[in-house]
């Protein structure tokens, strides 16, 4: 899908090896796993970094945010891509295993609700309609049950798997509780599978990260979302300014404090933050303000550990949250 494809091919075979310098070789590794949403950004950064640092191999896996944290919190990886902040249970697991971590926001995403481009009747969806479709125990099986006048055709639902941070965020934003969702939908941790499902089914409905929509505009139709004061479509502008509600969110990378002491990891993280504005845009996401990247780098260089975003930050600017942490 992405032009930066070489890293992904190596990831499956190498990511399980963990971080550190590899015995018997001059090649050092940075092992990363986690979110399929953040994957395109990290993959692009990894490929560009390796061009400048051929002695470092960066491996990038896609286990989902939760699946990645399972590895990260036991020390199997150096970094975790995450499309939501770390959960309390994951932070407890990290503490149990003496894994410190530095939390760095890297981009804005807008979870995008999509239908097949041949679907001519879905012009918008309200948050309440999304809730009726996706809530636990939902009996909505046909489009006619969503809104009067829509055709009596079945809805084929696609969504991220339960290890996905996108799944967690969407269910909390729409259904009021992270993980609360009907179970009868086609799930995958690989968003490309979801894209293909919707592209091939005129009755499909799905949600996933904005970049996967942006890369496949010819195969998908984005649905404007109405939180109660008017429908807004996802775009660079509406995601950045927060008017695409309630599905706009920051996405993150987490860096192990032990890994952060290795020169190759330090170089990679600095390269990531310095080049994020360009590469984030290139793969279809929305860059953060320059001040947020400055504060994120400062957070890393000062080794500020723990999470600033796990709770109590909704409605606050990322710069304000990070600036408060640096005081």
N, C-alpha and C positions, 0 to 999 in steps of 0.2 A: 504493500500500500504506500509506504513512505519511501522517499528516495534514499533515506538512510537505512539500508536494510542489512548490511553485513553484520552488525553487532548482534542482531536478534538471532542469527543463525548460530553464532557461537555460544549464545547465552544458555540454551538448553543443556548443552554438554558441560559447560564450565561453571555455571553459577553455583552448583552444589559444592564446589571446591572451597568456597569461602574466600576471605581476603588474605592479604599479606603477600610476601614474596614467595614465589613458587620454587620449591626445592630443586636444585640442579639446573636452574635456568637463570638468565639475566632478566627475564620478563617479570614485572610486578603486576599484580591484579587489583582491581577495585570491583568487588562483587555487589551487585544491586539487584533487587527484586521488587515486586509489589504491583502497584496499580497499572491496569491496562490504559487508563485515562492519561496518566502522566508518562507512560512508556514512550510515546512519540517524541516528547521533549527530551527525556533523558537519553534516548537512543540517538537523537540528532546531536546532542552535546557530546556523547561518547565518541561518535564517529569523528567529529571535528577535533576533539581532544587528542584522539589517537594519531591523527595526522601530524599533530604538533609534538606528540610524545610517543613515538613508536616503541619505546621500551615499556609501555604500560598497556595492559590489556584490560579493558572495561567490559564486564559481562552484564547484560540487562535481561532479567527474566520477567515473566508476566504471571504471577500467582494471584493477582488481585491484592487490594490493600490489606485485607485481613490475612490472606495467605502469606503475603510478604512479611507482615508483622510477626507471624508465627516463627518465621526463620530469623528475623532481625532480633527479636527479643530473647533468643537463645544463643546469639552470637554467630550465626551461620553466614550472615551477610554484613557488609560494611555500611550499606545505605538502603533505605526503603522508600520507594515512591508511594505516595499516599494521596488519594483524592478526598480525604477527610482527615481531621486531626486524630491523633492517637486516642484510643479508648482507655478508660480507667483500668479495665481488666488487662489491657496490653501493657500499660505503664507498670502495673503491679508485677506482671510476668517479667518485664525488663529489670525491675528492681530486685526481684528474687534471684535473677541471674547476674546481678551486678553489671547490667548493661546501661550505661548512660547514653543520652542522645541529645542532639541539637536539632531543633525543628526550624526549617527554612521554607517560607512560602516562595513559590517560583513562578506562578502564573494565575490568571483568572480563567475559570471555566464556567460555561453555562450548560447545565444538563439539558439536552435537547430532545424534545418529544417529536417523533417523526412518524409519518405515514408514507405509503407508496405514492409516487408522483401521479398515478392514475386515479387516486382518490380525490374526487372533485368536490365532495360535500363538507369535509372537515376544514373549516376556515379558522377555527380557534377552539380551544378547550379551556374551561374554567378549572380552577384548582379543585372546586367541589366535584366537577365531573371526573377529573383524574382520580380523586379519592374514591368515588363510587366504582370506578373501573378497577382500581388496584388494591383497595382495602381488604383485609383478611375476611374471608367468607363472602366476598362479592359474588352476586348472582348475575352480574352483567356478562352476557355471552354474545350479544348481538348489538350492532350499531344503533338499532332502533330503541334500545333500552337506555342509551346515553342521552339522546335528545330527540324529541318529537320531530318527525319529518325526515329523519335520517333513515336510510334503507334497512330493510330487515335482512341484513347480511351478518354472518358470524365475524367476531373480532379475533384475530390471531395475535396473541400477545407475546412480545419478546422483551427480555430485559437482562441486565447483568446478574451474575450469580451472587449467592449470599456472602461470598468472601470479598465482594466488591465494595469499595468505599462509595462509589456512585449509587449502588443499591441502598446503602445505609443512609446517605444524604437524602436521596429521593424519597424514601419511605418516611423519614422523619419530617421532611418539608411538606409532603402531601398527606400522609396518613397520621402524622403527629407522634410517631414512635419509630425509632430506628429499627429496621428489620421486620416491622409489621407489614405483611403483604400477603395477598392471595398466593397460592402455590401452583396453580395450573397455568403456567406460562413457560415458554421456551427460554431457558437460562443459559448463559455462557459467560465465562470470564474474558473471552476474546471478543471485543466489540466488532471485529470484522465479520464474525459469524452473525451477529445481530443485523449488521448492515445488509448482508446477503439475504437474510430472512425477509426483511422488509422489502428489499428491492425485488424479490421474486414473488411477493404475495400482495395483491391489491387490497386485501382486507386487514393487513398487518398494522400494528401499532407498537412502537418501541421507545425506549429512552436510553441515552448514553451520552458520552462526552462530546462537546461541541466540535472538536477537531475531526471526529469521525464523520460528522455531518458535513463539515466544510470540505472535506476531501472527496465527498461523494454526493455533491449537490445534484448531479445529473441523475442519480438513482433514488433520491430521497426528497421528501417534502417536509420542511420544518413547520411545526404547528405553533402559532402564537399562543401564549398562555395568559389568561386573565385571572389575576389574584383577587379581583373584586372592584378594580377601578379602571378597567380597560385592558384589552389584550395587547401584548407586546411580543414581537418576534425576537429570537436570539440573534445578536449581531455583535461585532467587536464593540461597538459603542454602547449598546444596551447592557451587555455583560459588564463592561468596565464601569459604567456609571450606576449600576445596580437597579436600573429600571426593569430589567428582565427578572422579575420576582416570581416565586421565591427560590428559583433554581440557579442563581448565580452564586459562585463560591470560589475561594482560593484553593489551590492545590499545592502540595508540599513535597519536599524530600526530607528525610530524617537521616542524620549522620551519626554513627556510633562514636562516642567520645574516644574509645580506644583506637578506632580506625583513624580518627581525626589527627592523631599524633604521627601518622605515617606521611612522609613527604608527598607520595604520589596521590594520596587522598586529599591532602591540603591543596595540591596543585589542581586536582580535578574540581573540587568544590569552588575554588576561586574562578576557574575557567567557566564553570557552570553559571555562576552569578554574573560574571562579566559579559557573557555571551547570550544570556537568557533573552534579553529583549529582542534580538534579531531572530534567534532560533525558535522562540515561542511563537512568534508571528509566522515564521516559515512553515511550521507544522499545523497551523490553524487555530492556535489559542490566542489569548489576549495578554500582552505583557503587563506587568505591574508598573506602577509609577517608579521613576528613577530613584526617588527617596526611599521607597520600600526595599529596592535591591541594595541600596547603600546600607540601610539598617540591617538587612539580612546578612550581608557580608560582615558587618561589624559584630553581629550576634555570633557568627561562626568564629571569627578571629578572637573574640573574647571568651569563647567556649561557654556561652550561656545555655545551660541545659534545661530540660523539661519542656513542657508545652505552655504556650501563651494563648493557644486558640481552642483548647478543648471545651471551654464553656465560658459564657459571659461575654462573648465578643461579637455576637450578632448585632449588626447595625453600626459597629465601630469601624473606623478606617484601619487598614493594615498598618499604616505608618504610625498611628496613635498607639496601637497595641505593641508594636516593636519598640517604639520610643519609650514607652512606659517600662518595658523590660530592661532597657539599657540604663535606666536611672539607678 
